[in-house]
Amino acid sequence: MNKKILIIIPARDEAKNISKVLSGIKKKYGSIEAATLVVDDASQDETSAISLANGSCVLKHNKSGGVCLSIVDGFIWGIKK
C-alpha cells in the first residue's frame, strides 16, 4: 500500500544544488506516492524557479525565518493541502 508523503526541503540560495537534490529524491523515492515542497527562505537566486521547473511545489518566504520556520511552514502547508 502506497501512502502519500510530503518531503519538505528548506532551502536558501541553493540554485546551484537544488536540481541535484530533487533528482536524488526522485531516484530514491520514485516508487512511492510522494510530493516535494521546497520552502524557499528568501533566496536571492533562482532556487524557486528551478524547483518549480523540476516539478516541486514551492512555498516562498519574503523574509528569512531560518530552517525551523521553514519546516514548520512546510508542515502547515501540507496539512492545508
Phi, psi and omega in degrees: 000126178273138176250150177279127184234141174251122177260114183264126182238103174288137183210143173217121179052052182247027182305326182287338188243341191296325178299316180296319179297311182294321178291326176296321177294317179299319180294315185285321187244017183298338183275354178250158178280098184226147174243146176251139176235116173267120176264103183277110185271068176064041179299148176257007180241203185264026181307312182297311182298318180293321179297315177298318180296336178267010175087011179270153168280152181227133171243121186250128172272136175280335179230137182295132177239356179090176185296314183300313179296322179298317179293315179299314179297326176296317177297316180298316178301314181297320179296320181289335180275000000 
